Amino acid sequence: MSLFDHKISELHELLHKRDLSVSDLVDESFKRIGEVEGKVQAFLTLDEENARAAAKALDEKVIQNKPASKLYGLPIGIKDNIVTKGLRTTAASKILENFDPIYDATVVQKLKQAETVTIGKLNMDEFAMGSSNENSGFKNTFNPWNLDRVPGGSSGGSAASVAAGEVLFSLGSDTGGSIRQPASFCGVVGMKPTYGLVSRFGLIAFASSLDQIGPITRNVEDNAFLLKAIAGHDKMDSTSANVDIPDYTASLTGDIKGLRIAVPKEYLGEGVNEEVRKSVMDALVILERLGATWEEVSLPHSKYALATYYLLSSSEASANLARFDGVRYGYRSPNAENLLNMYKMTREEGFGEEVKRRIMLGTFALSSGYYDAYYKKAQKVRTLIKQDFENVFEQYDVIVGPTAPTPAFKIGENTRDPMTMYANDILTIPVNLAGVPAISVPCGLDKGLPLGLQIIGRHFDESTVYKVAHAFEQATEFHKQQPEL
Amino acid sequence: MSRISEEQVKHAAHLARLAITENEAQMLTEQLDKIITYAEQLNELNTDNVEPTAHVLEIKNVMREDRAQEGLPREEVLKNAPEHQDGQIKVPGIME
């Protein structure tokens, strides 16, 4: 039994009654890290000294006043592409190996206001480009359920650290599935909010029209609490939406009677593993028993999503990553005699293989003579994909399908051919292109490896997504399963 | 027929400011060709009357008040610079 087997609301109650201290929670984190981090390798940087000092200060404060924030004193891990003032932030890239941010991302400021305790920074694929953490510039992270397997990616460290009980919860980011796919592979709950719901200020940009920060937790209720704490309009991110943030936990009633579920036939077709398909069909039976109805629908442009995504996200990345030039921060090649060569050698030496491949693809797609044929064409197909979702949401409340076509694959299994690795994200990518919210919740095990159910909602309708996810979770035991480490 | 030549790859690498090696140029030619060939399935779709989507939300021209604000402190900014001198970031020679 770990303290992190408790929900946020229970821990809050214990802290409130002073049956538990923040230091106890932080001790729990570092004790568990001491036990399992050698196997899981989820963290790139640990911040033990500051975390313990913060815990002590919060414990002293609680003697004066009862904690107001729901997240008070709770230990969190943060994906290493979210900047943290004074705490090394690398995006798992050698080019940022010694980067010491001089400001906090908006989400980090919000967590500080909520008085969470940051335990450390979590491993990921370099610049969030990847689906397995094998593209990290520093090390692999291992799936707590089976150490021969990948944790998923790009937020692999974020999902693995929560699954392994090293932190209570974490933040990830999702450009094409990078929160949901690792959540699915590690048996935890991961939410990609509506594009614009959470400020991207201080998120090291990969593809700005797709990137979104979101929470990874052990259960749906905790996820709703954490999202509420980080969401909201931010004047520092002009793409953040000015919408009211509801109390998501108010929607967790368990009541989904009359809810209309759409199941896209494209999400259960070719390439989707039989066990995965079966787990989704079983989940639909449970949702039906709870009073929902479901019908098969079509998202006819789904098969074009992968190509659209790689053209658009790589194009945006090629522009965003132009800033890493060895001038103001990060690595600088010592081998160059003039400025132009300094740029070229810094980037050649500092970026990993996948990052260079995507910069090259993006540069090509945006270059003169190819812009209309590739980039603009992909932007137009993006419109068609977005319309597919709008059409379905005219008649249905949520879309349900698998999160990933397979359970976690073996380390090294998909690294030879970039296209087979990319195909992993086929069920999550359309969601980012449409900008809608989606969650992954545990829905079964295949030979001891977790599977995830994906629930997709309308723009800014996180409440309904959480409602369905919570009703499903409470009707099943999957979220109580834990890896043995 | 290959869609992309090694010359094009080297040109893109120059535009992207990447000093790729001969080996990488060869490998990237092969891989990008495969990805581009895959991406050309988008041409199956007629998109003549479709507007491109650059951004999914209806947010346009977000303005702020035109007022000067305090910038970041110089010492802080220089902290991460690979090389600096006299309060300024230093780079290798620009002209011969």
HADDOCK unambig.tbl for C-alpha pairs under 7 A between the chains (distance, minus, plus):
assign (segid A and resid 99 and name CA) (segid B and resid 80 and name CA) 6.43 0.50 0.50
assign (segid A and resid 100 and name CA) (segid B and resid 80 and name CA) 6.66 0.50 0.50
assign (segid A and resid 102 and name CA) (segid B and resid 76 and name CA) 6.49 0.50 0.50
assign (segid A and resid 209 and name CA) (segid B and resid 55 and name CA) 5.89 0.50 0.50
assign (segid A and resid 238 and name CA) (segid B and resid 62 and name CA) 6.13 0.50 0.50
assign (segid A and resid 304 and name CA) (segid B and resid 42 and name CA) 6.46 0.50 0.50
assign (segid A and resid 307 and name CA) (segid B and resid 38 and name CA) 6.88 0.50 0.50
assign (segid A and resid 307 and name CA) (segid B and resid 39 and name CA) 4.77 0.50 0.50
assign (segid A and resid 327 and name CA) (segid B and resid 81 and name CA) 6.64 0.50 0.50
assign (segid A and resid 327 and name CA) (segid B and resid 82 and name CA) 6.84 0.50 0.50
assign (segid A and resid 327 and name CA) (segid B and resid 91 and name CA) 6.63 0.50 0.50
assign (segid A and resid 328 and name CA) (segid B and resid 80 and name CA) 6.70 0.50 0.50
assign (segid A and resid 328 and name CA) (segid B and resid 81 and name CA) 4.62 0.50 0.50
assign (segid A and resid 328 and name CA) (segid B and resid 82 and name CA) 6.84 0.50 0.50
assign (segid A and resid 328 and name CA) (segid B and resid 89 and name CA) 6.87 0.50 0.50
assign (segid A and resid 329 and name CA) (segid B and resid 80 and name CA) 4.72 0.50 0.50
assign (segid A and resid 329 and name CA) (segid B and resid 81 and name CA) 4.56 0.50 0.50
assign (segid A and resid 329 and name CA) (segid B and resid 82 and name CA) 6.13 0.50 0.50
assign (segid A and resid 330 and name CA) (segid B and resid 80 and name CA) 6.75 0.50 0.50
assign (segid A and resid 330 and name CA) (segid B and resid 82 and name CA) 6.86 0.50 0.50
assign (segid A and resid 331 and name CA) (segid B and resid 82 and name CA) 7.00 0.50 0.50
assign (segid A and resid 332 and name CA) (segid B and resid 82 and name CA) 6.38 0.50 0.50
assign (segid A and resid 337 and name CA) (segid B and resid 92 and name CA) 6.49 0.50 0.50
assign (segid A and resid 338 and name CA) (segid B and resid 92 and name CA) 5.13 0.50 0.50
assign (segid A and resid 338 and name CA) (segid B and resid 93 and name CA) 5.09 0.50 0.50
assign (segid A and resid 338 and name CA) (segid B and resid 94 and name CA) 6.12 0.50 0.50
assign (segid A and resid 339 and name CA) (segid B and resid 91 and name CA) 6.73 0.50 0.50
assign (segid A and resid 339 and name CA) (segid B and resid 92 and name CA) 5.13 0.50 0.50
assign (segid A and resid 339 and name CA) (segid B and resid 93 and name CA) 5.83 0.50 0.50
assign (segid A and resid 339 and name CA) (segid B and resid 94 and name CA) 5.35 0.50 0.50
assign (segid A and resid 343 and name CA) (segid B and resid 17 and name CA) 6.16 0.50 0.50
assign (segid A and resid 344 and name CA) (segid B and resid 17 and name CA) 4.55 0.50 0.50
assign (segid A and resid 344 and name CA) (segid B and resid 18 and name CA) 4.48 0.50 0.50
assign (segid A and resid 344 and name CA) (segid B and resid 19 and name CA) 4.86 0.50 0.50
assign (segid A and resid 345 and name CA) (segid B and resid 18 and name CA) 6.66 0.50 0.50
assign (segid A and resid 345 and name CA) (segid B and resid 19 and name CA) 5.54 0.50 0.50
assign (segid A and resid 347 and name CA) (segid B and resid 18 and name CA) 5.75 0.50 0.50
assign (segid A and resid 348 and name CA) (segid B and resid 18 and name CA) 5.14 0.50 0.50
assign (segid A and resid 348 and name CA) (segid B and resid 19 and name CA) 5.42 0.50 0.50
assign (segid A and resid 348 and name CA) (segid B and resid 20 and name CA) 6.34 0.50 0.50
assign (segid A and resid 357 and name CA) (segid B and resid 28 and name CA) 6.96 0.50 0.50
assign (segid A and resid 360 and name CA) (segid B and resid 12 and name CA) 6.38 0.50 0.50
assign (segid A and resid 360 and name CA) (segid B and resid 13 and name CA) 6.44 0.50 0.50
assign (segid A and resid 360 and name CA) (segid B and resid 16 and name CA) 6.87 0.50 0.50
assign (segid A and resid 361 and name CA) (segid B and resid 32 and name CA) 6.55 0.50 0.50
assign (segid A and resid 363 and name CA) (segid B and resid 12 and name CA) 6.09 0.50 0.50
assign (segid A and resid 363 and name CA) (segid B and resid 16 and name CA) 6.36 0.50 0.50
assign (segid A and resid 364 and name CA) (segid B and resid 12 and name CA) 5.86 0.50 0.50
assign (segid A and resid 376 and name CA) (segid B and resid 52 and name CA) 6.74 0.50 0.50
assign (segid A and resid 379 and name CA) (segid B and resid 52 and name CA) 4.66 0.50 0.50
assign (segid A and resid 379 and name CA) (segid B and resid 53 and name CA) 5.12 0.50 0.50
assign (segid A and resid 379 and name CA) (segid B and resid 54 and name CA) 6.44 0.50 0.50
assign (segid A and resid 380 and name CA) (segid B and resid 47 and name CA) 6.44 0.50 0.50
assign (segid A and resid 380 and name CA) (segid B and resid 50 and name CA) 5.86 0.50 0.50
assign (segid A and resid 380 and name CA) (segid B and resid 51 and name CA) 5.82 0.50 0.50
assign (segid A and resid 380 and name CA) (segid B and resid 52 and name CA) 4.02 0.50 0.50
assign (segid A and resid 380 and name CA) (segid B and resid 53 and name CA) 6.14 0.50 0.50
assign (segid A and resid 382 and name CA) (segid B and resid 53 and name CA) 6.12 0.50 0.50
assign (segid A and resid 383 and name CA) (segid B and resid 51 and name CA) 6.90 0.50 0.50
assign (segid A and resid 383 and name CA) (segid B and resid 52 and name CA) 6.12 0.50 0.50
assign (segid A and resid 383 and name CA) (segid B and resid 53 and name CA) 5.37 0.50 0.50
assign (segid A and resid 434 and name CA) (segid B and resid 56 and name CA) 6.62 0.50 0.50
assign (segid A and resid 435 and name CA) (segid B and resid 56 and name CA) 5.95 0.50 0.50
